[in-house]
């Protein structure tokens, strides 16, 4: 049992992106940081930055992070404007009011 644990931990420690290489300090990014950078780069039409950011996390994690960012942004705007999240989302997308 301890052999399996030791082997698993060894793989994690030696995996790329952990910053434990020969003098290479590669920083890992979390999915929310990636989502914020991705959305900002898309808003600024910075394709080089978009290409960099998509390599930080898996596509699924990035999708989840962007979705969470969108939800939080709509809620924040709704509170700021004194409107419902539904009304704000429809306005942002250019849809008619219900």
C-alpha positions as CSV (number, residue, x, y, z in Angstrom):
1,X,0.0,0.0,0.0
2,X,2.7,2.5,0.9
3,X,4.5,1.6,-2.3
4,X,1.5,2.8,-4.3
5,X,1.3,6.0,-2.4
6,X,5.0,6.7,-2.8
7,X,4.7,6.0,-6.6
8,X,1.7,8.3,-6.9
9,X,3.4,11.1,-5.0
10,X,6.5,10.6,-7.1
11,X,4.5,11.0,-10.3
12,X,2.9,14.2,-9.0
13,X,6.2,15.7,-7.9
14,X,7.9,14.9,-11.2
15,X,5.0,16.0,-13.4
16,X,5.4,18.9,-15.8
17,X,4.2,22.3,-14.5
18,X,5.0,21.7,-10.9
19,X,8.1,23.9,-11.0
20,X,10.4,21.2,-9.8
21,X,12.7,20.9,-12.8
22,X,16.3,21.8,-13.3
23,X,16.1,25.4,-12.5
24,X,12.9,26.0,-14.4
25,X,10.5,28.0,-12.3
26,X,7.2,27.3,-14.1
27,X,4.2,28.7,-12.3
28,X,0.9,26.8,-12.2
29,X,-2.3,28.7,-12.7
30,X,-5.7,27.9,-11.3
31,X,-8.9,27.8,-13.4
32,X,-10.3,31.1,-12.2
33,X,-7.0,32.9,-12.9
34,X,-7.0,31.3,-16.4
35,X,-10.7,32.3,-17.0
36,X,-10.1,35.9,-16.0
37,X,-7.0,36.2,-18.2
38,X,-8.8,34.5,-21.1
39,X,-11.9,36.7,-21.0
40,X,-9.7,39.8,-20.6
41,X,-7.6,38.8,-23.6
42,X,-10.7,38.1,-25.7
43,X,-12.2,41.5,-24.7
44,X,-8.9,43.2,-25.7
45,X,-8.7,41.1,-28.9
46,X,-5.2,39.9,-27.9
47,X,-4.9,36.6,-29.7
48,X,-1.3,36.0,-28.5
49,X,-2.5,36.2,-24.9
50,X,-5.5,33.9,-25.6
51,X,-3.1,31.3,-27.1
52,X,-0.9,31.5,-24.0
53,X,-3.8,31.2,-21.6
54,X,-5.5,28.2,-23.2
55,X,-2.4,26.2,-22.3
56,X,-2.7,26.9,-18.6
57,X,-5.6,24.6,-17.8
58,X,-7.7,21.9,-19.5
59,X,-10.4,23.1,-21.9
60,X,-13.1,21.8,-19.5
61,X,-11.6,23.7,-16.6
62,X,-11.4,26.9,-18.7
63,X,-15.0,26.5,-19.8
64,X,-16.1,26.0,-16.2
65,X,-14.1,29.1,-15.1
66,X,-15.5,31.3,-17.9
67,X,-19.0,30.2,-17.0
68,X,-18.4,31.0,-13.3
69,X,-17.0,34.4,-14.2
70,X,-20.0,35.2,-16.4
71,X,-22.4,34.2,-13.6
72,X,-20.5,36.4,-11.1
73,X,-20.3,39.3,-13.5
74,X,-24.0,39.2,-14.2
75,X,-24.9,39.1,-10.5
76,X,-22.5,42.0,-9.8
77,X,-24.0,44.1,-12.6
78,X,-27.5,43.3,-11.5
79,X,-26.8,44.4,-8.0
80,X,-25.1,47.6,-9.2
81,X,-28.0,48.4,-11.6
82,X,-30.8,47.3,-9.2
83,X,-32.1,44.9,-11.9
84,X,-32.7,41.2,-12.0
85,X,-29.8,39.0,-13.3
86,X,-32.1,37.8,-16.1
87,X,-32.7,41.4,-17.3
88,X,-29.0,42.2,-17.2
89,X,-28.1,39.0,-19.1
90,X,-30.6,39.7,-21.8
91,X,-29.4,43.3,-22.1
92,X,-25.7,42.2,-22.4
93,X,-26.7,39.8,-25.1
94,X,-28.8,42.3,-26.9
95,X,-32.0,40.4,-26.4
96,X,-35.4,42.0,-26.0
97,X,-36.9,42.3,-22.5
98,X,-39.3,39.6,-21.5
